[in-house]
Structures are given as structure tokens and as C-alpha cells.
Amino acid sequence: MTDEDTTDAGASPTGSRSGVAEYLNMGTSIALGVALGLVFGTVLGQLTWGLILGAAFGVVLGALVQARRRLR
């Protein structure tokens, strides 16, 4: 094993973890949006539109959170 192999093996995968965390946050916001859309769609009698609009709201909310996080 060379010195290059040991440095690569000992490197922490922080870049991949932050990427996974971003997807989890985005997925969470989409899921919460769909859940809210499901509730409102059921109440209003338009389940399909509730799911579509809820997912769209979740995507926009997740994108805004990610953009704000990157500005810090």
C-alpha cells in the first residue's frame, strides 16, 4: 500500500454526506408538501390536484431552503 492509498482510504466522505443530506431535506419537503396536499385535496374534493400542488409546493420550498443554506 502506498502513501497515496492510505490518504485516500483515510479521507472522510463529508462531500457525499452533505449531498445525501441535501437530497433528504429536499425529499422531506416534497413528502410534507404531498401530505398537506393530500389533506387539502381530500377536504376540497380534488385529490389529484391537491397532490400535484402539494408536491410542487414541496419542491419550491426545498429549493428555497437549499438556496438559502448555500448563501451562508
PDB file of N, CA, C and O in Angstrom:
ATOM      1  N   MET A   1       0.845  -1.168   0.000  1.00  0.00           N
ATOM      2  CA  MET A   1       0.000   0.000   0.000  1.00  0.00           C
ATOM      3  C   MET A   1       0.898   1.241   0.000  1.00  0.00           C
ATOM      4  O   MET A   1       1.814   1.340   0.816  1.00  0.00           O
ATOM      5  N   THR A   2       0.649   2.160  -0.883  1.00  0.00           N
ATOM      6  CA  THR A   2       1.465   3.371  -0.956  1.00  0.00           C
ATOM      7  C   THR A   2       0.871   4.463  -0.082  1.00  0.00           C
ATOM      8  O   THR A   2      -0.212   4.309   0.482  1.00  0.00           O
ATOM      9  N   ASP A   3       1.598   5.568   0.019  1.00  0.00           N
ATOM     10  CA  ASP A   3       1.108   6.697   0.817  1.00  0.00           C
ATOM     11  C   ASP A   3      -0.173   7.276   0.227  1.00  0.00           C
ATOM     12  O   ASP A   3      -1.048   7.732   0.963  1.00  0.00           O
ATOM     13  N   GLU A   4      -0.283   7.258  -1.086  1.00  0.00           N
ATOM     14  CA  GLU A   4      -1.491   7.791  -1.728  1.00  0.00           C
ATOM     15  C   GLU A   4      -2.712   6.952  -1.386  1.00  0.00           C
ATOM     16  O   GLU A   4      -3.804   7.485  -1.187  1.00  0.00           O
ATOM     17  N   ASP A   5      -2.524   5.627  -1.319  1.00  0.00           N
ATOM     18  CA  ASP A   5      -3.641   4.746  -0.981  1.00  0.00           C
ATOM     19  C   ASP A   5      -4.125   4.978   0.443  1.00  0.00           C
ATOM     20  O   ASP A   5      -5.326   4.951   0.711  1.00  0.00           O
ATOM     21  N   THR A   6      -3.176   5.207   1.361  1.00  0.00           N
ATOM     22  CA  THR A   6      -3.588   5.401   2.744  1.00  0.00           C
ATOM     23  C   THR A   6      -4.296   6.735   2.936  1.00  0.00           C
ATOM     24  O   THR A   6      -5.203   6.833   3.763  1.00  0.00           O
ATOM     25  N   THR A   7      -3.905   7.758   2.195  1.00  0.00           N
ATOM     26  CA  THR A   7      -4.579   9.051   2.357  1.00  0.00           C
ATOM     27  C   THR A   7      -5.983   8.996   1.773  1.00  0.00           C
ATOM     28  O   THR A   7      -6.900   9.613   2.315  1.00  0.00           O
ATOM     29  N   ASP A   8      -6.164   8.276   0.690  1.00  0.00           N
ATOM     30  CA  ASP A   8      -7.500   8.152   0.107  1.00  0.00           C
ATOM     31  C   ASP A   8      -8.404   7.309   0.999  1.00  0.00           C
ATOM     32  O   ASP A   8      -9.591   7.602   1.146  1.00  0.00           O
ATOM     33  N   ALA A   9      -7.836   6.262   1.593  1.00  0.00           N
ATOM     34  CA  ALA A   9      -8.639   5.377   2.433  1.00  0.00           C
ATOM     35  C   ALA A   9      -9.034   6.072   3.736  1.00  0.00           C
ATOM     36  O   ALA A   9     -10.102   5.797   4.282  1.00  0.00           O
ATOM     37  N   GLY A  10      -8.195   6.957   4.230  1.00  0.00           N
ATOM     38  CA  GLY A  10      -8.482   7.627   5.485  1.00  0.00           C
ATOM     39  C   GLY A  10      -9.310   8.888   5.331  1.00  0.00           C
ATOM     40  O   GLY A  10      -9.705   9.498   6.325  1.00  0.00           O
ATOM     41  N   ALA A  11      -9.576   9.282   4.103  1.00  0.00           N
ATOM     42  CA  ALA A  11     -10.337  10.515   3.879  1.00  0.00           C
ATOM     43  C   ALA A  11     -11.787  10.308   4.284  1.00  0.00           C
ATOM     44  O   ALA A  11     -12.380   9.260   4.029  1.00  0.00           O
ATOM     45  N   SER A  12     -12.336  11.315   4.910  1.00  0.00           N
ATOM     46  CA  SER A  12     -13.743  11.213   5.312  1.00  0.00           C
ATOM     47  C   SER A  12     -14.644  11.619   4.149  1.00  0.00           C
ATOM     48  O   SER A  12     -14.329  12.559   3.420  1.00  0.00           O
ATOM     49  N   PRO A  13     -15.741  10.929   3.975  1.00  0.00           N
ATOM     50  CA  PRO A  13     -16.634  11.215   2.845  1.00  0.00           C
ATOM     51  C   PRO A  13     -17.625  12.340   3.171  1.00  0.00           C
ATOM     52  O   PRO A  13     -18.832  12.178   2.996  1.00  0.00           O
ATOM     53  N   THR A  14     -17.108  13.481   3.644  1.00  0.00           N
ATOM     54  CA  THR A  14     -18.011  14.563   4.034  1.00  0.00           C
ATOM     55  C   THR A  14     -18.739  15.134   2.832  1.00  0.00           C
ATOM     56  O   THR A  14     -19.879  15.580   2.963  1.00  0.00           O
ATOM     57  N   GLY A  15     -18.116  15.133   1.672  1.00  0.00           N
ATOM     58  CA  GLY A  15     -18.780  15.650   0.484  1.00  0.00           C
ATOM     59  C   GLY A  15     -20.001  14.830   0.116  1.00  0.00           C
ATOM     60  O   GLY A  15     -21.031  15.388  -0.264  1.00  0.00           O
ATOM     61  N   SER A  16     -19.899  13.515   0.223  1.00  0.00           N
ATOM     62  CA  SER A  16     -21.045  12.676  -0.111  1.00  0.00           C
ATOM     63  C   SER A  16     -22.127  12.765   0.952  1.00  0.00           C
ATOM     64  O   SER A  16     -23.312  12.671   0.633  1.00  0.00           O
ATOM     65  N   ARG A  17     -21.743  12.942   2.197  1.00  0.00           N
ATOM     66  CA  ARG A  17     -22.742  13.054   3.257  1.00  0.00           C
ATOM     67  C   ARG A  17     -23.560  14.329   3.117  1.00  0.00           C
ATOM     68  O   ARG A  17     -24.774  14.315   3.324  1.00  0.00           O
ATOM     69  N   SER A  18     -22.901  15.436   2.765  1.00  0.00           N
ATOM     70  CA  SER A  18     -23.648  16.675   2.606  1.00  0.00           C
ATOM     71  C   SER A  18     -24.575  16.577   1.397  1.00  0.00           C
ATOM     72  O   SER A  18     -25.662  17.153   1.407  1.00  0.00           O
ATOM     73  N   GLY A  19     -24.162  15.858   0.362  1.00  0.00           N
ATOM     74  CA  GLY A  19     -25.026  15.657  -0.795  1.00  0.00           C
ATOM     75  C   GLY A  19     -26.251  14.837  -0.447  1.00  0.00           C
ATOM     76  O   GLY A  19     -27.354  15.131  -0.908  1.00  0.00           O
ATOM     77  N   VAL A  20     -26.063  13.814   0.361  1.00  0.00           N
ATOM     78  CA  VAL A  20     -27.183  12.985   0.800  1.00  0.00           C
ATOM     79  C   VAL A  20     -28.118  13.795   1.682  1.00  0.00           C
ATOM     80  O   VAL A  20     -29.338  13.681   1.563  1.00  0.00           O
ATOM     81  N   ALA A  21     -27.559  14.608   2.563  1.00  0.00           N
ATOM     82  CA  ALA A  21     -28.382  15.434   3.448  1.00  0.00           C
ATOM     83  C   ALA A  21     -29.225  16.409   2.648  1.00  0.00           C
ATOM     84  O   ALA A  21     -30.373  16.673   3.006  1.00  0.00           O
ATOM     85  N   GLU A  22     -28.668  16.950   1.562  1.00  0.00           N
ATOM     86  CA  GLU A  22     -29.437  17.865   0.724  1.00  0.00           C
ATOM     87  C   GLU A  22     -30.609  17.146   0.084  1.00  0.00           C
ATOM     88  O   GLU A  22     -31.713  17.688   0.029  1.00  0.00           O
ATOM     89  N   TYR A  23     -30.386  15.935  -0.399  1.00  0.00           N
ATOM     90  CA  TYR A  23     -31.484  15.179  -1.011  1.00  0.00           C
ATOM     91  C   TYR A  23     -32.527  14.775   0.013  1.00  0.00           C
ATOM     92  O   TYR A  23     -33.721  14.763  -0.285  1.00  0.00           O
ATOM     93  N   LEU A  24     -32.082  14.443   1.224  1.00  0.00           N
ATOM     94  CA  LEU A  24     -33.034  14.088   2.268  1.00  0.00           C
ATOM     95  C   LEU A  24     -33.898  15.284   2.633  1.00  0.00           C
ATOM     96  O   LEU A  24     -35.107  15.141   2.821  1.00  0.00           O
ATOM     97  N   ASN A  25     -33.292  16.459   2.734  1.00  0.00           N
ATOM     98  CA  ASN A  25     -34.072  17.651   3.042  1.00  0.00           C
ATOM     99  C   ASN A  25     -35.053  17.960   1.921  1.00  0.00           C
ATOM    100  O   ASN A  25     -36.199  18.324   2.185  1.00  0.00           O
ATOM    101  N   MET A  26     -34.623  17.822   0.692  1.00  0.00           N
ATOM    102  CA  MET A  26     -35.494  18.072  -0.449  1.00  0.00           C
ATOM    103  C   MET A  26     -36.615  17.031  -0.473  1.00  0.00           C
ATOM    104  O   MET A  26     -37.775  17.371  -0.703  1.00  0.00           O
ATOM    105  N   GLY A  27     -36.275  15.787  -0.239  1.00  0.00           N
ATOM    106  CA  GLY A  27     -37.282  14.731  -0.215  1.00  0.00           C
ATOM    107  C   GLY A  27     -38.275  14.912   0.921  1.00  0.00           C
ATOM    108  O   GLY A  27     -39.467  14.643   0.770  1.00  0.00           O
ATOM    109  N   THR A  28     -37.773  15.369   2.055  1.00  0.00           N
ATOM    110  CA  THR A  28     -38.663  15.620   3.191  1.00  0.00           C
ATOM    111  C   THR A  28     -39.642  16.728   2.884  1.00  0.00           C
ATOM    112  O   THR A  28     -40.824  16.624   3.209  1.00  0.00           O
ATOM    113  N   SER A  29     -39.160  17.791   2.260  1.00  0.00           N
ATOM    114  CA  SER A  29     -40.066  18.899   1.937  1.00  0.00           C
ATOM    115  C   SER A  29     -41.100  18.475   0.897  1.00  0.00           C
ATOM    116  O   SER A  29     -42.251  18.907   0.965  1.00  0.00           O
ATOM    117  N   ILE A  30     -40.710  17.640  -0.061  1.00  0.00           N
ATOM    118  CA  ILE A  30     -41.673  17.140  -1.056  1.00  0.00           C
ATOM    119  C   ILE A  30     -42.709  16.261  -0.369  1.00  0.00           C
ATOM    120  O   ILE A  30     -43.904  16.379  -0.638  1.00  0.00           O
ATOM    121  N   ALA A  31     -42.256  15.385   0.516  1.00  0.00           N
ATOM    122  CA  ALA A  31     -43.187  14.493   1.218  1.00  0.00           C
ATOM    123  C   ALA A  31     -44.161  15.273   2.088  1.00  0.00           C
ATOM    124  O   ALA A  31     -45.349  14.953   2.127  1.00  0.00           O
ATOM    125  N   LEU A  32     -43.673  16.288   2.782  1.00  0.00           N
ATOM    126  CA  LEU A  32     -44.566  17.113   3.599  1.00  0.00           C
ATOM    127  C   LEU A  32     -45.550  17.886   2.730  1.00  0.00           C
ATOM    128  O   LEU A  32     -46.717  18.036   3.092  1.00  0.00           O
ATOM    129  N   GLY A  33     -45.082  18.376   1.585  1.00  0.00           N
ATOM    130  CA  GLY A  33     -45.980  19.071   0.660  1.00  0.00           C
ATOM    131  C   GLY A  33     -47.060  18.146   0.130  1.00  0.00           C
ATOM    132  O   GLY A  33     -48.223  18.537   0.034  1.00  0.00           O
ATOM    133  N   VAL A  34     -46.684  16.927  -0.214  1.00  0.00           N
ATOM    134  CA  VAL A  34     -47.661  15.950  -0.713  1.00  0.00           C
ATOM    135  C   VAL A  34     -48.657  15.593   0.390  1.00  0.00           C
ATOM    136  O   VAL A  34     -49.851  15.454   0.127  1.00  0.00           O
ATOM    137  N   ALA A  35     -48.174  15.445   1.614  1.00  0.00           N
ATOM    138  CA  ALA A  35     -49.072  15.129   2.721  1.00  0.00           C
ATOM    139  C   ALA A  35     -50.085  16.252   2.947  1.00  0.00           C
ATOM    140  O   ALA A  35     -51.273  15.992   3.142  1.00  0.00           O
ATOM    141  N   LEU A  36     -49.615  17.489   2.919  1.00  0.00           N
ATOM    142  CA  LEU A  36     -50.538  18.617   3.065  1.00  0.00           C
ATOM    143  C   LEU A  36     -51.501  18.696   1.887  1.00  0.00           C
ATOM    144  O   LEU A  36     -52.687  18.973   2.063  1.00  0.00           O
ATOM    145  N   GLY A  37     -50.985  18.453   0.686  1.00  0.00           N
ATOM    146  CA  GLY A  37     -51.845  18.440  -0.489  1.00  0.00           C
ATOM    147  C   GLY A  37     -52.885  17.344  -0.430  1.00  0.00           C
ATOM    148  O   GLY A  37     -54.015  17.529  -0.882  1.00  0.00           O
ATOM    149  N   LEU A  38     -52.513  16.205   0.124  1.00  0.00           N
ATOM    150  CA  LEU A  38     -53.444  15.094   0.288  1.00  0.00           C
ATOM    151  C   LEU A  38     -54.589  15.483   1.223  1.00  0.00           C
ATOM    152  O   LEU A  38     -55.754  15.192   0.950  1.00  0.00           O
ATOM    153  N   VAL A  39     -54.245  16.135   2.314  1.00  0.00           N
ATOM    154  CA  VAL A  39     -55.270  16.570   3.269  1.00  0.00           C
ATOM    155  C   VAL A  39     -56.181  17.614   2.632  1.00  0.00           C
ATOM    156  O   VAL A  39     -57.404  17.479   2.670  1.00  0.00           O
ATOM    157  N   PHE A  40     -55.592  18.650   2.049  1.00  0.00           N
ATOM    158  CA  PHE A  40     -56.408  19.707   1.450  1.00  0.00           C
ATOM    159  C   PHE A  40     -57.188  19.204   0.240  1.00  0.00           C
ATOM    160  O   PHE A  40     -58.332  19.606   0.029  1.00  0.00           O
ATOM    161  N   GLY A  41     -56.582  18.334  -0.551  1.00  0.00           N
ATOM    162  CA  GLY A  41     -57.279  17.764  -1.695  1.00  0.00           C
ATOM    163  C   GLY A  41     -58.475  16.928  -1.283  1.00  0.00           C
ATOM    164  O   GLY A  41     -59.514  16.950  -1.941  1.00  0.00           O
ATOM    165  N   THR A  42     -58.327  16.197  -0.201  1.00  0.00           N
ATOM    166  CA  THR A  42     -59.441  15.397   0.307  1.00  0.00           C
ATOM    167  C   THR A  42     -60.562  16.293   0.813  1.00  0.00           C
ATOM    168  O   THR A  42     -61.737  16.032   0.553  1.00  0.00           O
ATOM    169  N   VAL A  43     -60.204  17.339   1.527  1.00  0.00           N
ATOM    170  CA  VAL A  43     -61.207  18.263   2.057  1.00  0.00           C
ATOM    171  C   VAL A  43     -61.944  18.972   0.925  1.00  0.00           C
ATOM    172  O   VAL A  43     -63.161  19.145   0.992  1.00  0.00           O
ATOM    173  N   LEU A  44     -61.224  19.377  -0.103  1.00  0.00           N
ATOM    174  CA  LEU A  44     -61.828  20.124  -1.203  1.00  0.00           C
ATOM    175  C   LEU A  44     -62.436  19.225  -2.273  1.00  0.00           C
ATOM    176  O   LEU A  44     -63.113  19.723  -3.173  1.00  0.00           O
ATOM    177  N   GLY A  45     -62.215  17.925  -2.198  1.00  0.00           N
ATOM    178  CA  GLY A  45     -62.780  17.004  -3.178  1.00  0.00           C
ATOM    179  C   GLY A  45     -61.982  16.912  -4.463  1.00  0.00           C
ATOM    180  O   GLY A  45     -62.480  16.376  -5.453  1.00  0.00           O
ATOM    181  N   GLN A  46     -60.756  17.419  -4.478  1.00  0.00           N
ATOM    182  CA  GLN A  46     -59.882  17.376  -5.652  1.00  0.00           C
ATOM    183  C   GLN A  46     -58.542  16.741  -5.256  1.00  0.00           C
ATOM    184  O   GLN A  46     -57.525  17.427  -5.145  1.00  0.00           O
ATOM    185  N   LEU A  47     -58.563  15.438  -5.050  1.00  0.00           N
ATOM    186  CA  LEU A  47     -57.395  14.740  -4.529  1.00  0.00           C
ATOM    187  C   LEU A  47     -56.192  14.857  -5.473  1.00  0.00           C
ATOM    188  O   LEU A  47     -55.074  15.103  -5.021  1.00  0.00           O
ATOM    189  N   THR A  48     -56.413  14.684  -6.756  1.00  0.00           N
ATOM    190  CA  THR A  48     -55.308  14.714  -7.715  1.00  0.00           C
ATOM    191  C   THR A  48     -54.634  16.080  -7.731  1.00  0.00           C
ATOM    192  O   THR A  48     -53.407  16.171  -7.677  1.00  0.00           O
ATOM    193  N   TRP A  49     -55.426  17.132  -7.803  1.00  0.00           N
ATOM    194  CA  TRP A  49     -54.858  18.482  -7.820  1.00  0.00           C
ATOM    195  C   TRP A  49     -54.176  18.802  -6.493  1.00  0.00           C
ATOM    196  O   TRP A  49     -53.164  19.503  -6.466  1.00  0.00           O
ATOM    197  N   GLY A  50     -54.715  18.301  -5.420  1.00  0.00           N
ATOM    198  CA  GLY A  50     -54.076  18.510  -4.120  1.00  0.00           C
ATOM    199  C   GLY A  50     -52.697  17.885  -4.063  1.00  0.00           C
ATOM    200  O   GLY A  50     -51.754  18.486  -3.549  1.00  0.00           O
ATOM    201  N   LEU A  51     -52.583  16.673  -4.594  1.00  0.00           N
ATOM    202  CA  LEU A  51     -51.275  16.006  -4.614  1.00  0.00           C
ATOM    203  C   LEU A  51     -50.290  16.732  -5.517  1.00  0.00           C
ATOM    204  O   LEU A  51     -49.125  16.908  -5.160  1.00  0.00           O
ATOM    205  N   ILE A  52     -50.755  17.152  -6.680  1.00  0.00           N
ATOM    206  CA  ILE A  52     -49.879  17.856  -7.627  1.00  0.00           C
ATOM    207  C   ILE A  52     -49.401  19.178  -7.044  1.00  0.00           C
ATOM    208  O   ILE A  52     -48.208  19.482  -7.074  1.00  0.00           O
ATOM    209  N   LEU A  53     -50.324  19.956  -6.520  1.00  0.00           N
ATOM    210  CA  LEU A  53     -49.949  21.257  -5.972  1.00  0.00           C
ATOM    211  C   LEU A  53     -49.123  21.112  -4.700  1.00  0.00           C
ATOM    212  O   LEU A  53     -48.222  21.914  -4.455  1.00  0.00           O
ATOM    213  N   GLY A  54     -49.415  20.104  -3.894  1.00  0.00           N
ATOM    214  CA  GLY A  54     -48.619  19.869  -2.693  1.00  0.00           C
ATOM    215  C   GLY A  54     -47.186  19.495  -3.027  1.00  0.00           C
ATOM    216  O   GLY A  54     -46.252  19.982  -2.390  1.00  0.00           O
ATOM    217  N   ALA A  55     -47.005  18.632  -4.022  1.00  0.00           N
ATOM    218  CA  ALA A  55     -45.647  18.253  -4.433  1.00  0.00           C
ATOM    219  C   ALA A  55     -44.906  19.452  -5.015  1.00  0.00           C
ATOM    220  O   ALA A  55     -43.719  19.639  -4.749  1.00  0.00           O
ATOM    221  N   ALA A  56     -45.598  20.257  -5.803  1.00  0.00           N
ATOM    222  CA  ALA A  56     -44.971  21.457  -6.371  1.00  0.00           C
ATOM    223  C   ALA A  56     -44.550  22.414  -5.256  1.00  0.00           C
ATOM    224  O   ALA A  56     -43.456  22.976  -5.296  1.00  0.00           O
ATOM    225  N   PHE A  57     -45.409  22.594  -4.277  1.00  0.00           N
ATOM    226  CA  PHE A  57     -45.076  23.450  -3.142  1.00  0.00           C
ATOM    227  C   PHE A  57     -43.861  22.899  -2.390  1.00  0.00           C
ATOM    228  O   PHE A  57     -42.993  23.666  -1.973  1.00  0.00           O
ATOM    229  N   GLY A  58     -43.795  21.591  -2.216  1.00  0.00           N
ATOM    230  CA  GLY A  58     -42.654  20.972  -1.533  1.00  0.00           C
ATOM    231  C   GLY A  58     -41.355  21.161  -2.289  1.00  0.00           C
ATOM    232  O   GLY A  58     -40.308  21.383  -1.680  1.00  0.00           O
ATOM    233  N   VAL A  59     -41.409  21.075  -3.606  1.00  0.00           N
ATOM    234  CA  VAL A  59     -40.206  21.268  -4.420  1.00  0.00           C
ATOM    235  C   VAL A  59     -39.714  22.710  -4.297  1.00  0.00           C
ATOM    236  O   VAL A  59     -38.522  22.954  -4.111  1.00  0.00           O
ATOM    237  N   VAL A  60     -40.632  23.651  -4.401  1.00  0.00           N
ATOM    238  CA  VAL A  60     -40.249  25.060  -4.294  1.00  0.00           C
ATOM    239  C   VAL A  60     -39.704  25.367  -2.902  1.00  0.00           C
ATOM    240  O   VAL A  60     -38.697  26.062  -2.769  1.00  0.00           O
ATOM    241  N   LEU A  61     -40.358  24.859  -1.876  1.00  0.00           N
ATOM    242  CA  LEU A  61     -39.897  25.085  -0.512  1.00  0.00           C
ATOM    243  C   LEU A  61     -38.513  24.480  -0.303  1.00  0.00           C
ATOM    244  O   LEU A  61     -37.641  25.117   0.289  1.00  0.00           O
ATOM    245  N   GLY A  62     -38.306  23.260  -0.784  1.00  0.00           N
ATOM    246  CA  GLY A  62     -36.991  22.619  -0.656  1.00  0.00           C
ATOM    247  C   GLY A  62     -35.906  23.370  -1.403  1.00  0.00           C
ATOM    248  O   GLY A  62     -34.783  23.484  -0.911  1.00  0.00           O
ATOM    249  N   ALA A  63     -36.222  23.882  -2.581  1.00  0.00           N
ATOM    250  CA  ALA A  63     -35.241  24.649  -3.355  1.00  0.00           C
ATOM    251  C   ALA A  63     -34.885  25.954  -2.647  1.00  0.00           C
ATOM    252  O   ALA A  63     -33.724  26.362  -2.644  1.00  0.00           O
ATOM    253  N   LEU A  64     -35.870  26.604  -2.052  1.00  0.00           N
ATOM    254  CA  LEU A  64     -35.597  27.843  -1.324  1.00  0.00           C
ATOM    255  C   LEU A  64     -34.722  27.584  -0.097  1.00  0.00           C
ATOM    256  O   LEU A  64     -33.816  28.364   0.199  1.00  0.00           O
ATOM    257  N   VAL A  65     -34.989  26.508   0.602  1.00  0.00           N
ATOM    258  CA  VAL A  65     -34.182  26.170   1.776  1.00  0.00           C
ATOM    259  C   VAL A  65     -32.747  25.880   1.355  1.00  0.00           C
ATOM    260  O   VAL A  65     -31.809  26.330   2.012  1.00  0.00           O
ATOM    261  N   GLN A  66     -32.565  25.131   0.265  1.00  0.00           N
ATOM    262  CA  GLN A  66     -31.217  24.812  -0.200  1.00  0.00           C
ATOM    263  C   GLN A  66     -30.474  26.055  -0.678  1.00  0.00           C
ATOM    264  O   GLN A  66     -29.279  26.202  -0.422  1.00  0.00           O
ATOM    265  N   ALA A  67     -31.169  26.940  -1.365  1.00  0.00           N
ATOM    266  CA  ALA A  67     -30.535  28.165  -1.842  1.00  0.00           C
ATOM    267  C   ALA A  67     -30.114  29.052  -0.668  1.00  0.00           C
ATOM    268  O   ALA A  67     -29.039  29.652  -0.685  1.00  0.00           O
ATOM    269  N   ARG A  68     -30.962  29.124   0.335  1.00  0.00           N
ATOM    270  CA  ARG A  68     -30.625  29.937   1.498  1.00  0.00           C
ATOM    271  C   ARG A  68     -29.454  29.331   2.267  1.00  0.00           C
ATOM    272  O   ARG A  68     -28.603  30.057   2.781  1.00  0.00           O
ATOM    273  N   ARG A  69     -29.411  28.005   2.344  1.00  0.00           N
ATOM    274  CA  ARG A  69     -28.317  27.339   3.044  1.00  0.00           C
ATOM    275  C   ARG A  69     -26.982  27.582   2.340  1.00  0.00           C
ATOM    276  O   ARG A  69     -25.951  27.726   2.997  1.00  0.00           O
ATOM    277  N   ARG A  70     -26.997  27.626   1.015  1.00  0.00           N
ATOM    278  CA  ARG A  70     -25.749  27.827   0.272  1.00  0.00           C
ATOM    279  C   ARG A  70     -25.262  29.262   0.352  1.00  0.00           C
ATOM    280  O   ARG A  70     -24.071  29.514   0.173  1.00  0.00           O
ATOM    281  N   LEU A  71     -26.154  30.208   0.617  1.00  0.00           N
ATOM    282  CA  LEU A  71     -25.737  31.611   0.728  1.00  0.00           C
ATOM    283  C   LEU A  71     -24.990  31.882   2.016  1.00  0.00           C
ATOM    284  O   LEU A  71     -24.233  32.849   2.098  1.00  0.00           O
ATOM    285  N   ARG A  72     -25.185  31.057   3.012  1.00  0.00           N
ATOM    286  CA  ARG A  72     -24.486  31.272   4.292  1.00  0.00           C
ATOM    287  C   ARG A  72     -23.039  30.993   4.192  1.00  0.00           C
ATOM    288  O   ARG A  72     -22.315  31.126   5.179  1.00  0.00           O
TER     289      ARG A  72
END
